[in-house]
Amino acid sequence: MIKHRFFRLLGPGMLYAGAAIGVSHLVQSTRAGAEFGFELLGILLITNIFKYPFFEMGSRYVLARGGNLVDAYAEAGKWILILFLGMTLVTMAPIQAALTIVTAGLSNNIFGAQWSDFDMSVAITIVTLILLVVGKFKMLDSLIKVVILLLTISTVVAVIVALGRWQGETMISSTFDWSNRTHILFLVAFIGWMPAPVDIVVWTSIWSQAKFENLGFKPTLREVLLEYRIGYFGTMIVAAFFLALGALVMYGTGEAMPAGGAAFAEKLVGMYTQTIGHWAYPVIAIAALTTMFSTTITVLDAIPRTLVECFRRLSDAKLTFKPQLQYFMWMLVLATSALILLKISGRSMRTMVDLATSISFVTAPFLAYLNYRIIYSKAIPSEFRPGIFLKVWAWAGLIMLSAFTLFYLYVLIFPA
């Protein structure tokens, strides 16, 4: 009975994992391992640990108040909601563009298509729009649990095999240079979506609200946090495995992860087949593509839901068209703006990914503080507020995020 109740609760944490295990894992973590060996593993773990308090605050708020974090921002002050809305509108196209072009690269490589990354991005966007319109939230909720499990098992097996062949050369030299501007810029891009952009807390609060409304019972705080922590710390472990795979297979070979989408996909899948064997190609290819596709579709669902909530709270009078119609409209706006950005920028997959992740890095301290302020406000009953341990943990995270953001801005303004 208890197990059945918990499995029914699964959803928001898995949707979080579906959105997180994508660019930050397949692209950035693998690049980190390929270029710097295991040097950035500590940074990966520290970043995940310091960011955690701000991620669980969304689930706490939904359980405490029944609303989502957009409601919380509106109650905290209209200017806060407007600022959050502005940040969302500015960042949504780069985020969706980065996800789409990575998925396009994987598709071109796996299907042997001769399309350009842009043409494949258009096709993927059309398919994701159709699936979201037809399948809606339930299809998304069911698909991701299987996908995440498949890719996780494949990655763990690949790392174990690669570790068995490893001679220890990955630990010999130190290649990351804190005075190297290029290395710092990559580190910022690496941290920006590690494990995911802080914006995702708002999305998970909306998913949690939808999930709790359909459960038929009110879950306890302990159940909700357990489900979310499984998703959160699970993605941290998977990210570490992706970094390890890059370090064990590519570091020290003189090769770098390609900047183009199709070439990157070929190299990524090749790391698995090189360690596990060519028989594993179909499994790995399908798992990698489905993972990126699920991330793309998850974000294409999440950002429009967030925008609908923002405008609902900002509108004094009722809007003339229904929320579902607004949701479809924002999906089209997001998809179109992402494709336009890809078309006019003409940038490589790597550049687009670095742009999106760096923007998220800079906005992280503000969003983290905003979530901290919300969950410790008087509007939240004391039993739903985090204890003193998590409060200290959150302040440590805020200091770390703020300090590194200032350091990044200094590097940008005063290049050596």
C-alpha positions, 0 to 999 in steps of 0.5 A, spaced: 500 500 500 505 504 501 509 503 495 503 503 491 502 510 494 509 512 493 509 510 485 503 514 484 506 520 487 512 519 482 512 525 477 515 532 478 521 529 481 522 525 474 520 531 470 525 535 473 530 529 472 527 529 464 529 536 464 535 536 467 539 530 464 540 533 457 545 538 455 548 539 462 549 531 462 550 529 455 554 535 452 557 539 458 559 534 463 562 529 457 566 536 455 568 537 462 571 530 462 574 530 455 577 536 456 579 536 463 579 529 466 576 528 473 579 535 475 572 538 475 568 532 478 569 536 485 566 542 482 560 538 479 558 535 486 559 542 490 555 545 485 549 540 485 550 540 493 550 548 494 544 549 489 539 543 492 536 548 497 533 552 492 530 546 488 526 543 493 523 550 495 518 549 490 515 543 492 515 545 499 511 551 497 506 547 493 504 543 499 504 548 503 499 553 499 496 549 494 499 554 489 505 554 485 511 559 485 508 564 480 503 565 485 508 566 490 512 571 486 505 575 485 504 575 492 511 578 494 510 584 489 508 585 482 515 588 481 518 581 482 513 577 478 514 582 472 522 581 473 521 574 473 517 574 467 522 579 463 528 574 465 523 568 462 522 572 456 529 573 455 532 567 456 526 562 453 529 562 446 536 561 447 534 555 452 529 552 447 534 553 441 540 550 445 536 544 446 533 543 439 539 543 436 543 538 440 537 534 439 537 535 431 545 533 431 543 526 435 537 525 430 542 527 424 547 522 426 543 516 428 538 516 422 544 518 417 540 524 415 543 529 410 539 535 413 542 541 416 542 542 423 537 547 422 532 543 418 532 537 423 531 542 428 524 545 424 522 537 424 523 536 431 520 542 433 514 540 429 513 533 432 514 536 439 508 541 438 504 535 435 505 531 441 504 536 446 498 538 443 495 531 443 498 527 449 499 533 454 501 532 461 500 525 462 504 522 456 510 527 458 509 524 465 509 517 463 515 517 458 520 520 462 521 515 467 522 509 462 527 514 458 531 516 464 532 509 467 534 506 460 540 512 459 542 511 466 543 504 466 547 504 459 551 510 462 553 506 468 555 500 464 559 504 459 563 507 465 564 501 469 567 497 462 571 504 461 574 504 468 576 496 468 581 498 462 583 505 465 591 505 466 590 511 471 593 516 466 587 521 467 589 523 474 597 525 472 596 532 470 592 538 471 590 542 465 584 547 468 587 554 469 584 559 473 587 564 470 585 562 463 579 566 460 577 560 456 577 555 461 573 560 466 568 561 461 567 554 460 566 553 467 561 558 467 557 554 462 558 548 465 555 550 472 550 554 469 545 548 467 548 544 473 544 540 474 539 545 471 537 552 471 534 555 477 528 557 473 526 549 473 524 550 480 518 554 478 516 549 472 517 543 478 512 547 482 507 547 476 508 540 475 507 539 482 501 543 483 498 539 477 500 532 479 497 533 486 491 535 484 490 529 480 492 524 486 486 523 489 490 524 496 494 529 499 501 527 500 505 528 506 511 533 506 516 527 507 513 523 501 514 529 496 521 531 498 523 524 498 520 523 491 524 530 489 530 528 492 531 521 488 530 525 482 535 531 484 541 527 487 540 521 481 541 527 476 547 529 480 550 522 480 548 521 472 552 527 471 558 525 474 558 518 470 557 522 464 564 526 466 567 520 468 565 517 461 568 523 457 575 523 462 576 515 461 575 515 454 577 521 451 581 525 456 589 525 454 587 522 447 588 529 443 581 529 441 576 534 443 568 534 443 566 537 436 562 543 436 557 541 431 551 537 432 552 531 428 559 530 429 558 531 437 553 526 437 557 521 433 563 522 438 558 521 444 555 515 441 562 512 439 564 513 446 559 508 449 560 503 443 568 503 444 567 501 451 561 496 451 561 494 444 558 496 437 552 491 439 550 496 444 549 502 438 542 501 437 540 502 445 545 507 446 543 511 440 535 511 442 537 512 449 541 518 448 536 521 442 530 520 447 533 523 453 534 529 449 528 529 445 524 528 452 528 534 455 526 538 449 519 537 449 519 538 457 522 545 456 517 546 451 511 544 455 514 548 462 516 555 459 509 556 456 505 553 462 510 558 466 508 564 462 500 563 462 501 563 470 505 569 469 500 573 465 494 570 469 497 573 475 498 580 472 492 581 469 487 585 473 481 582 468 480 576 466 483 574 459 478 574 453 481 567 451 482 560 455 488 558 459 489 552 454 489 557 448 494 561 451 498 555 453 498 553 445 499 560 443 506 561 447 508 554 445 508 557 438 511 563 440 517 559 444 518 554 438 518 560 433 523 564 437 528 559 438 528 557 430 529 564 428 535 565 433 538 558 430 537 561 423 539 568 424 545 566 429 548 561 424 552 559 431 554 552 432 551 547 437 557 548 442 556 556 442 548 556 442 549 551 448 554 556 452 550 562 451 544 559 454 547 556 460 551 562 461 545 566 461 542 561 466 548 562 471 548 570 471 540 569 473 541 564 478 543 568 484 537 572 484 532 566 483 535 563 488 534 568 493 527 569 491 526 562 492 529 563 499 525 569 501 518 566 499 519 559 503 521 563 509 516 568 509 510 568 514 505 566 509 508 559 509 506 555 515 512 553 520 512 546 519 513 547 511 519 551 512 526 548 512 530 547 518 536 551 521 540 546 517 537 547 510 537 555 512 545 555 513 546 551 507 542 555 503 546 561 505 552 558 503 549 556 496 547 564 495 554 566 497 557 561 493 553 563 487 554 570 488 561 570 489 562 566 482 557 570 478 561 577 480 568 573 479 565 571 472 563 578 470 570 581 472 573 576 467 568 579 462 569 586 463 577 586 465 579 580 460 587 579 461 
